[in-house]
Amino acid sequence: MHFDVIVCGAGSAGSTVAGRLAADTDLNILLLEAGGTDERENVQDPWLWPTNLGTDGVWNFVTEPEPQLSAAPAYYPMGRGLGGGGSINVSVWARGHRADWDSYARIADDDVWDYEHILDVYRRIEAYQGPSDARRGTSGPMWIEQLPNDNSFFEAVQDAAQSQGIPKVADLNGALMEQAAGTSVRDANIHDGRRQSPYRSFVTPVQNQKNLTVLTAAEVGRVLFEGDRAVGVRLTDGVELFADRQVVLSLGAVNTPAVLMRSGVGDREELQRLDIPLRKHLPGVGRNLHDHINVPLVWGVSDDAELPAPMQAVTGMLWNLSEPQAPAAVVYVETFPVVAPPIAAQGGVPERAVTFLTGVRLRSRGDVRLSSADPATPPLIRTGWLNDGSDIPALLDIVARVTTIADSPELGKHLSERVFPPANADQDAVIDYLRRGTQTFWHQCGTAAMGHGALAVVDSRLRVWGTTGLRIVDASILPHVPVANTMAPSVAIGMQGADFIADDLA
Ligand SMILES: Cc1cc2nc3c(=O)[nH]c(=O)nc-3n(C[C@H](O)[C@H](O)[C@H](O)COP(=O)(O)OP(=O)(O)OC[C@H]3O[C@@H](n4cnc5c(N)ncnc54)[C@H](O)[C@@H]3O)c2cc1C
C-alpha cells in the first residue's frame, strides 16, 4: 500500500505531526503504532497513570547494569499505545526554558528553534485556561490548565522556598521559564478530570478524515530504502508499506535509534558487527542518551500534618539555568514516599511521607545499542548516570539546597526529619544513596540529536543527514534535555516537523 507520508509511532510527537499534517494538508497520511488503543480507564483517568507500569501499555525496558550505580538493571519504561508517553504520563505540562530553546537554535544554527519562535509554536498548541498572558495560546487543540493549589501544605512549600530566595511565580510556563529559579503550581493537560493527550488533541479530531489512516499493533521493524532515499517501512510481521514522499520516525528516544540502526543508519563498525548492511555511517545514532536522573529525597511528616491527597504534586522549582547544558534541577513535591527498589529492599520506608522528587540534568551520557538485528531482541540501554565526575558535586549541592528548604521553619509544622538519605548521613553515605537510590524521570532523549558535526543525526529541519525522504520527529532529536519535562517539548517538535514537511511537500 502506498501513502504520501508514513509517521511511525503515535506518541507525543508522532500524534502531533500526523494530526497536524492530516488537518492542514491534502497529503495522505498513515500513522503506525506498535501498541494498542487508548480507550482504557487507566489512560483516560490521569491519576491512574502508575497502573500502566509493568503492563503492555508501556515498553518495559530494563537497563544494562552500571558498576557506578547499584550494578543492578534498572526499570526504564516508555509509553506504548496510541498517545505513547503522552497517554500514560503524569500530565505535567512544562514547556522548556528560554535558555534551552536558545541553546537548541545555536546548536542547530537555525533560529526557527529559538525561544521567540517556539513561543509562537506553543501559542498555536495551547488552549490555556489561566489568566491572560501574551506568552500563552488560548485557541489551540491542547487544553492546558493549572492544577488547584488550595492546600496550606503547598503554600508552605512555596513560602519555604521563598525564604531561601526562590520566588513564587504565577505561571510555571510563563515567567518561570525565563528566569533562574522559582516555584509555581504546575500546569496539566487535564480537562474535567480526563487526560487531554497529544493523541486526543491532534489525531482524534481528524481520525475520520479520508486522508488519515491509523493502524495499531503495527510494529515497525525497519525503514526501506532505495539508494539513500527512504521509500517505506517493513513491519515486524513482514508487511511492507510505502511512502511516496516522506517517512517519519517518531518512535521515542530508545526505539528510534534502534530502528535506524536496523535500517543500516548508524555507526559503521557497530552495524558490521551485527551483519547489518550499511546505508549511512552516522556514529551519533544511539549516542548521547540521557534523561533527568530522579533523586527522591524523602521526609517524615508530623503526626498532625494535614497533607493533600497523594498524586497531586503541584509545585515545581527550577534552578541553575545559566548554562543550558549544565546540571539543573526541577523539583516536584509529592505527599507519599518514593524510593528506588534497592533502598526499599532495606526497609524503613515510612507509611506517611513527603518526597521532593528532584529531577537533575546531568553531564553524564549513556547510549542505545543493538545486540542483534532481530527486532524481537530488545535494545541494550546504558544510562551512563554519574559516569561524569562533575555530576556528584552538582547533585550534592542540589540535595543540600532541597534540605535547607525542607528543614526551614515554614515547613516545620508539617515535616519531621529527612528519612532518605537519612538526616545524619555523612557525605559518603549521601553519595552512596545517589548511586543506589536514583531512577529515571522518564525524560529519555538525545539519541538522534539535531545539529552539525560528526555526531549529529538530523539537521535543523529534522532531515536525517545523508538520506532523503527521512525525518526524525520526537524527543530523540533534542541535543540536551530541557530543564523540565519532555512531553510539551515533544509536542512542539511535532508541530515543527509538520510545518517542515508541509513546506517541503507543498
Ligand atoms: C511514566 C512516565 C511519566 C512521564 N511523565 C511525564 C510528565 O508528567 N510530563 C512530561 O512532560 N513528560 C512525562 N514523561 C515523558 C514524556 O511522556 C515523553 O518525553 C514524551 O512522550 C516523548 O515523546 P516522543 O514522541 O518522543 O515518544 P513517545 O511518546 O514515547 O512515543 C513513541 C511512540 O512510538 C511507538 N513505537 C515505538 N517503537 C515502535 C515501533 N517499532 N513501531 C511502531 N510504533 C512504535 C511507541 O509505542 C509510542 O507510542 C513521562 C514518561 C513516562 C514513561
The ligand as a Gaussian input file, in Angstrom:
#p B3LYP/6-31G(d) Opt

LIG

0 1
 C        5.800000       7.011000      33.368000
 C        6.112000       8.286000      32.613000
 C        5.743000       9.505000      33.160000
 C        6.051000      10.684000      32.486000
 N        5.581000      11.876000      32.976000
 C        5.713000      12.991000      32.230000
 C        5.052000      14.190000      32.593000
 O        4.276000      14.241000      33.539000
 N        5.275000      15.292000      31.827000
 C        6.098000      15.271000      30.749000
 O        6.304000      16.310000      30.124000
 N        6.707000      14.130000      30.362000
 C        6.489000      12.995000      31.048000
 N        7.019000      11.821000      30.598000
 C        7.838000      11.855000      29.368000
 C        7.017000      12.084000      28.100000
 O        5.839000      11.301000      28.107000
 C        7.896000      11.740000      26.900000
 O        9.068000      12.514000      26.955000
 C        7.219000      12.032000      25.572000
 O        6.019000      11.306000      25.447000
 C        8.175000      11.683000      24.445000
 O        7.507000      11.826000      23.226000
 P        8.011000      11.041000      21.942000
 O        7.049000      11.369000      20.865000
 O        9.450000      11.307000      21.751000
 O        7.906000       9.492000      22.317000
 P        6.725000       8.633000      22.898000
 O        5.647000       9.489000      23.447000
 O        7.370000       7.638000      23.782000
 O        6.115000       7.903000      21.614000
 C        6.751000       6.908000      20.877000
 C        5.661000       6.033000      20.275000
 O        6.227000       5.159000      19.305000
 C        5.699000       3.866000      19.483000
 N        6.669000       2.903000      18.976000
 C        7.893000       2.630000      19.478000
 N        8.511000       1.699000      18.725000
 C        7.671000       1.403000      17.740000
 C        7.772000       0.557000      16.584000
 N        8.879000      -0.173000      16.350000
 N        6.732000       0.537000      15.714000
 C        5.621000       1.298000      15.911000
 N        5.472000       2.102000      16.986000
 C        6.492000       2.172000      17.881000
 C        5.522000       3.758000      20.982000
 O        4.678000       2.685000      21.326000
 C        4.982000       5.134000      21.304000
 O        3.579000       5.212000      21.157000
 C        6.742000      10.631000      31.250000
 C        7.090000       9.404000      30.696000
 C        6.775000       8.225000      31.371000
 C        7.165000       6.913000      30.744000

